[in-house]
Amino acid sequence: MGAQWKHKGRTEHAAAKGRLFTKLVKELIVSAKAGGADPGSNPRLRMAMDAAKKASMPRDTLERAIKKGAGLLDEPVNYELVTYEGFAPHQVPVIVECLTENKTRTAANIRLLFRKGQIATSGAVSWDFNRLGVIEATPPEAGADAETAAIEAGAQELEPGEEGATRFLTAPTDLDAVSRALTGMGWTVSSQNLAWVAKNPVSLEGEARTEVEAFLEAMDEDDDVQNIYVGLK
């Protein structure tokens, strides 16, 4: 959990799935606005589309979001990225990325959500994180050498991922190239994104960990919150 925190099971209920779709639609819009509607020449859009498809987003919803972001519909949208830094309970460092069309509303909501922790100034937490590309991939066959794949693909580091996957860490500018290289070697890439990765994640157990999880879940339920990165093992 030293990279991006994901609410466990947040797609299990209709309301939670609706919030997930809201976040995915925002990323599709912003990606298309920044780099155009062609995923072949827009790696960020390609990643957003992969995430949307993985979440079973309806095709018309996906395509409409891309068209809206690319300015192909008469519905101007202007989402801004706003980043907040602070601490969850027990001084666990947290970086929260929001996409919003109303920064005043978002700032008020985030400050309220940080009541059980502590909001901090810019740079107070991010110094203890690295900005990296993160790729989750599974090998083409049992026993495949992840270290060799990492070297050949150009990844900087690797670590165990979820459910038998390997997490490959890259320089931000190398994310798409490394992902393509891994795919070319037969690895199945399940996700790829830019993330804040904690340099010194802390370990918590029992009630303390439960408090932090509850704090993160409440933060994640805000529609403006796009990504949460936490320094927790």
C-alpha positions as CSV (number, residue, x, y, z in Angstrom):
1,M,0.0,0.0,0.0
2,G,3.0,2.3,-0.4
3,A,1.6,3.6,-3.7
4,Q,-2.0,4.2,-4.6
5,W,-4.7,3.3,-2.1
6,K,-7.8,1.7,-3.5
7,H,-11.0,1.2,-1.6
8,K,-11.4,-2.5,-1.2
9,G,-14.7,-3.7,-2.8
10,R,-15.8,-0.3,-3.8
11,T,-17.4,-1.7,-7.0
12,E,-19.6,-4.1,-5.0
13,H,-22.5,-1.8,-4.5
14,A,-24.4,0.5,-6.9
15,A,-23.5,3.7,-5.1
16,A,-19.9,2.8,-4.9
17,K,-19.8,1.8,-8.6
18,G,-21.4,5.1,-9.5
19,R,-18.6,7.0,-7.7
20,L,-16.0,4.9,-9.4
21,F,-17.6,5.7,-12.8
22,T,-17.6,9.4,-11.9
23,K,-13.9,9.3,-11.3
24,L,-13.2,7.3,-14.4
25,V,-15.2,9.7,-16.6
26,K,-13.3,12.6,-15.2
27,E,-10.0,11.0,-16.1
28,L,-11.2,10.2,-19.6
29,I,-12.3,13.8,-20.1
30,V,-9.1,15.3,-18.8
31,S,-6.9,12.9,-20.7
32,A,-8.8,13.6,-24.0
33,K,-8.6,17.3,-23.4
34,A,-4.9,17.2,-22.8
35,G,-3.8,14.9,-25.6
36,G,-6.6,14.4,-28.0
37,A,-9.2,11.6,-28.7
38,D,-6.8,9.1,-30.3
39,P,-5.5,6.6,-27.8
40,G,-2.8,5.5,-30.2
41,S,-1.0,8.8,-29.7
42,N,-2.3,9.6,-26.2
43,P,-0.9,7.1,-23.6
44,R,-2.8,8.8,-20.7
45,L,-6.1,8.3,-22.6
46,R,-5.2,4.7,-23.4
47,M,-4.6,4.0,-19.7
48,A,-7.9,5.7,-18.8
49,M,-9.8,3.6,-21.4
50,D,-8.2,0.4,-20.1
51,A,-9.3,1.3,-16.5
52,A,-12.8,2.1,-17.7
53,K,-13.2,-1.1,-19.6
54,K,-11.8,-3.1,-16.6
55,A,-14.6,-1.5,-14.5
56,S,-17.2,-2.5,-17.2
57,M,-18.1,1.0,-18.1
58,P,-20.8,1.1,-20.8
59,R,-19.3,1.9,-24.2
60,D,-21.5,4.9,-24.9
61,T,-20.5,6.4,-21.6
62,L,-16.8,5.9,-22.3
63,E,-17.1,7.3,-25.9
64,R,-19.2,10.3,-24.7
65,A,-16.6,11.2,-22.1
66,I,-13.8,11.1,-24.7
67,K,-15.8,13.3,-27.1
68,K,-16.6,15.7,-24.3
69,G,-13.0,16.1,-23.3
70,A,-11.8,16.5,-26.9
71,G,-14.3,19.3,-27.5
72,L,-16.4,17.3,-29.9
73,L,-19.6,18.0,-28.0
74,D,-21.3,21.3,-27.1
75,E,-20.7,20.8,-23.4
76,P,-17.6,22.7,-22.2
77,V,-15.9,21.0,-19.3
78,N,-12.9,22.4,-17.3
79,Y,-11.7,20.1,-14.6
80,E,-8.6,21.2,-12.7
81,L,-6.1,19.0,-10.9
82,V,-5.7,20.1,-7.2
83,T,-3.4,18.2,-4.9
84,Y,-3.6,18.2,-1.1
85,E,-1.0,16.8,1.4
86,G,-1.5,15.8,5.0
87,F,-1.6,13.0,7.5
88,A,-4.2,10.4,8.2
89,P,-4.6,9.3,11.9
90,H,-1.3,8.1,13.5
91,Q,0.7,10.5,11.3
92,V,0.4,8.3,8.2
93,P,1.4,10.5,5.2
94,V,-1.2,11.0,2.5
95,I,-1.4,12.8,-0.9
96,V,-4.8,13.4,-2.3
97,E,-5.4,14.3,-6.0
98,C,-8.7,15.9,-6.9
99,L,-10.2,16.7,-10.3
100,T,-12.7,19.5,-9.8
101,E,-14.6,22.3,-11.6
102,N,-15.1,24.1,-8.3
103,K,-11.9,24.5,-6.2
104,T,-13.7,26.4,-3.4
105,R,-16.1,23.5,-2.8
106,T,-13.4,20.9,-3.0
107,A,-11.1,22.8,-0.6
108,A,-13.9,23.0,2.0
109,N,-14.8,19.3,1.6
110,I,-11.1,18.1,1.8
111,R,-10.5,20.2,4.9
112,L,-13.5,18.7,6.5
113,L,-12.4,15.2,5.7
114,F,-8.9,15.9,7.2
115,R,-10.5,16.7,10.6
116,K,-9.5,13.2,11.9
117,G,-6.0,13.7,10.5
118,Q,-4.1,16.8,9.7
119,I,-4.0,18.8,6.5
120,A,-0.5,20.2,5.6
121,T,1.1,22.7,3.3
122,S,2.4,21.8,-0.2
123,G,5.7,20.0,0.1
124,A,5.2,19.0,3.7
125,V,4.5,15.3,2.7
126,S,5.4,14.9,-0.9
127,W,9.2,15.2,-0.1
128,D,8.8,11.7,1.4
129,F,7.3,10.3,-1.9
130,N,8.7,9.5,-5.3
131,R,6.8,10.3,-8.5
132,L,6.9,7.1,-10.5
133,G,5.2,5.1,-13.2
134,V,3.6,1.9,-11.7
135,I,2.7,-1.1,-13.8
136,E,0.9,-4.2,-12.5
137,A,1.5,-7.2,-14.7
138,T,1.2,-11.0,-14.6
139,P,3.8,-13.3,-16.2
140,P,3.1,-15.3,-19.4
141,E,3.8,-18.6,-17.5
142,A,4.6,-19.8,-14.1
143,G,8.2,-19.3,-13.1
144,A,8.9,-16.4,-15.5
145,D,11.8,-14.3,-14.3
146,A,10.4,-10.9,-13.4
147,E,13.9,-9.4,-12.8
148,T,15.0,-10.3,-16.3
149,A,11.7,-8.8,-17.7
150,A,12.3,-5.6,-15.7
151,I,15.8,-5.2,-17.0
152,E,14.8,-5.9,-20.6
153,A,11.8,-3.6,-20.5
154,G,13.6,-0.8,-18.8
155,A,11.9,-0.7,-15.4
156,Q,13.8,0.8,-12.5
157,E,12.6,-1.6,-9.8
158,L,10.1,-4.3,-9.1
159,E,8.1,-5.6,-6.1
160,P,5.4,-8.1,-5.5
161,G,1.9,-7.0,-6.7
162,E,-1.5,-8.3,-5.9
163,E,-2.8,-11.8,-6.7
164,G,0.5,-13.1,-8.1
165,A,1.2,-10.0,-10.2
166,T,4.5,-8.1,-10.2
167,R,4.6,-4.3,-9.8
168,F,7.2,-2.7,-12.1
169,L,8.3,0.9,-11.2
170,T,9.6,3.2,-13.9
171,A,10.5,6.8,-14.5
172,P,7.4,8.8,-15.3
173,T,8.5,9.4,-18.9
174,D,9.2,5.6,-19.4
175,L,5.8,4.3,-18.2
176,D,4.2,3.7,-21.6
177,A,7.4,2.3,-23.2
178,V,8.0,-0.1,-20.4
179,S,4.3,-1.2,-20.5
180,R,4.5,-1.9,-24.2
181,A,7.8,-3.8,-23.8
182,L,6.3,-6.0,-21.1
183,T,3.3,-6.7,-23.3
184,G,5.6,-7.6,-26.1
185,M,7.3,-10.2,-23.9
186,G,4.0,-11.8,-23.1
187,W,3.3,-10.2,-19.8
188,T,-0.4,-9.2,-19.2
189,V,-0.6,-5.6,-18.0
190,S,-3.6,-5.1,-15.7
191,S,-3.0,-1.5,-14.8
192,Q,-0.5,1.3,-15.4
193,N,-0.5,4.8,-14.0
194,L,1.6,7.6,-12.6
195,A,1.7,7.5,-8.8
196,W,3.2,8.9,-5.7
197,V,5.2,6.1,-4.0
198,A,6.2,6.5,-0.4
199,K,9.9,6.2,0.4
200,N,9.3,5.1,4.0
201,P,5.9,3.6,4.4
202,V,4.9,2.8,8.0
203,S,3.4,-0.4,9.3
204,L,0.3,-0.4,11.5
205,E,-1.9,-3.2,12.9
206,G,-5.1,-3.6,14.8
207,E,-7.2,-0.6,15.8
208,A,-4.7,1.9,14.5
209,R,-4.8,0.4,11.0
210,T,-8.6,0.3,11.1
211,E,-8.7,4.0,11.9
212,V,-6.5,4.8,9.0
213,E,-8.6,2.6,6.6
214,A,-11.8,4.3,7.8
215,F,-10.2,7.8,7.2
216,L,-9.1,6.7,3.6
217,E,-12.5,5.2,2.8
218,A,-14.3,8.5,3.8
219,M,-11.9,10.5,1.7
220,D,-12.4,8.2,-1.3
221,E,-16.1,8.6,-1.2
222,D,-15.9,12.3,-2.1
223,D,-16.6,12.7,-5.8
224,D,-13.8,15.2,-6.4
225,V,-11.2,12.9,-5.0
226,Q,-9.5,11.1,-7.9
227,N,-6.5,9.3,-6.3
228,I,-5.2,8.7,-2.8
229,Y,-1.6,7.8,-2.1
230,V,-0.6,6.7,1.3
231,G,2.6,5.8,3.1
232,L,1.3,2.6,4.6
233,K,2.6,-0.9,4.2
